[in-house]
């Protein structure tokens, strides 16, 4: 976009006028409906995320956009990555710059995004999945889902009866902000990361601080809270969600592994939606697909982009050459492997601010990549 200029500021230096303009841009742009785009999310995240900044975009002396981000050396990421599930430039629909323009203006070695909302000429298109309740709320939605996927939902109803018979009456509460309950949720997630050999995004500390800070907010515009399911006296499942307006973004779910046969996480989701609908929540965002259960819940999608925009030079050339070699082995395995490694590295780089911790994470990622590459070659 010709004539576009950029100013980097600290998030807490934005004026009330800036914030009013930010909110007006969100109101004018249907693509920016997620709680992650709210200025309150940026304010809270900036208080705990290392390297936080906002790029203010100007044209002809007029402010036309805002892009909250963080820096890790020469790398630039959306603010609060890897916790930020939607990101892009806050701007009116006719003034949103594309990803490549933003990367060029920021001037870093690379700009990495995993759910870019807005125009882009590069990257991998991915769909996120959501439930949009009809005007009648939860009951007509559930009736339609049960008619379409009767076997699945009848099975969950049987699981509910079985759990109640075995453990006692089921009770679900939402809007919980108990720090001890959050600690328990994080312990369950960290155990899951160990079992699945994923990077522990909570080991760095500031990511936990973010969930705590969002939980303390609790405003109508934005807030983090948990829902939990008990059967009798046993805590069976917990989920941390981010809400704002009529939007609920399911964020961090966890359940007791020993109760997987009873689907406590699915039952918690159903009851959370039912209760949330009574207080005005209408859209429940499940994030990216992958887990099989989401197809039974979701009736809407939105397309975002995952991409890394590299500064032209050796790094970009080497990356493309390495992918070409791997792809020569058959199919698009090189691209698939690079995508997998990139996602893992982006999480490591975003979480870990100390070089020694990034190195430790990189070694682990390299081992995982070597294993995948070896299996790909063997399959060929």
Rosetta blueprint (number, residue, H / E / L):
1 X L
2 X L
3 X L
4 X E
5 X E
6 X E
7 X E
8 X E
9 X E
10 X L
11 X H
12 X H
13 X H
14 X L
15 X L
16 X H
17 X H
18 X H
19 X H
20 X H
21 X H
22 X H
23 X H
24 X H
25 X H
26 X H
27 X H
28 X H
29 X L
30 X H
31 X H
32 X H
33 X L
34 X L
35 X H
36 X H
37 X H
38 X L
39 X H
40 X H
41 X H
42 X H
43 X H
44 X H
45 X H
46 X H
47 X L
48 X L
49 X L
50 X L
51 X L
52 X E
53 X E
54 X E
55 X E
56 X E
57 X E
58 X E
59 X E
60 X L
61 X L
62 X E
63 X E
64 X E
65 X E
66 X E
67 X E
68 X E
69 X E
70 X E
71 X E
72 X E
73 X L
74 X L
75 X E
76 X E
77 X E
78 X E
79 X L
80 X L
81 X L
82 X L
83 X L
84 X L
85 X L
86 X L
87 X E
88 X L
89 X L
90 X E
91 X L
92 X L
93 X H
94 X H
95 X H
96 X L
97 X L
98 X L
99 X H
100 X H
101 X H
102 X H
103 X H
104 X H
105 X H
106 X H
107 X L
108 X L
109 X L
110 X E
111 X E
112 X E
113 X E
114 X E
115 X E
116 X E
117 X L
118 X L
119 X L
120 X L
121 X L
122 X L
123 X L
124 X E
125 X E
126 X E
127 X E
128 X E
129 X E
130 X E
131 X E
132 X E
133 X L
134 X E
135 X L
136 X L
137 X E
138 X H
139 X H
140 X H
141 X H
142 X H
143 X H
144 X H
145 X H
146 X H
147 X H
148 X H
149 X L
150 X H
151 X H
152 X H
153 X H
154 X H
155 X H
156 X H
157 X H
158 X H
159 X H
160 X H
161 X H
162 X H
163 X H
164 X H
165 X H
166 X H
167 X H
168 X L
169 X L
170 X E
171 X E
172 X E
173 X E
174 X E
175 X E
176 X E
177 X L
178 X L
179 X H
180 X H
181 X H
182 X H
183 X H
184 X H
185 X H
186 X H
187 X H
188 X H
189 X H
190 X H
191 X H
192 X H
193 X H
194 X H
195 X H
196 X L
197 X L
198 X L
199 X L
200 X L
201 X L
202 X L
203 X L
204 X L
205 X L
206 X H
207 X H
208 X H
209 X H
210 X H
211 X H
212 X H
213 X H
214 X H
215 X H
216 X H
217 X H
218 X L
219 X L
220 X L
221 X L
222 X L
223 X E
224 X E
225 X E
226 X E
227 X E
228 X E
229 X E
230 X E
231 X E
232 X L
233 X L
234 X E
235 X E
236 X E
237 X E
238 X E
239 X E
240 X E
241 X E
242 X E
243 X E
244 X E
245 X L
246 X L
247 X E
248 X E
249 X E
250 X E
251 X E
252 X E
253 X E
254 X E
255 X E
256 X L
257 X H
258 X H
259 X H
260 X H
261 X H
262 X H
263 X L
264 X H
265 X H
266 X H
267 X H
268 X H
269 X H
270 X H
271 X H
272 X H
273 X H
274 X H
275 X H
276 X H
277 X H
278 X H
279 X L
280 X L
281 X L
282 X L
283 X E
284 X E
285 X E
286 X E
287 X E
288 X E
289 X L
290 X L
291 X L
292 X L
293 X L
294 X H
295 X H
296 X H
297 X H
298 X L
299 X L
300 X E
301 X E
302 X E
303 X E
304 X E
305 X E
306 X E
307 X E
308 X E
309 X E
310 X E
311 X L
312 X L
313 X L
314 X H
315 X H
316 X H
317 X H
318 X H
319 X H
320 X H
321 X H
322 X H
323 X H
324 X H
325 X H
326 X H
327 X H
328 X L
329 X L
330 X L
331 X L
332 X L
333 X H
334 X H
335 X H
336 X H
337 X H
338 X H
339 X H
340 X H
341 X H
342 X H
343 X H
344 X H
345 X H
346 X H
347 X H
348 X H
349 X H
350 X H
351 X H
352 X L
353 X L
354 X L
355 X H
356 X H
357 X H
358 X H
359 X H
360 X H
361 X H
362 X H
363 X H
364 X H
365 X H
366 X H
367 X H
368 X H
369 X H
370 X H
371 X H
372 X H
373 X H
374 X H
375 X H
376 X H
377 X H
378 X H
379 X H
380 X L
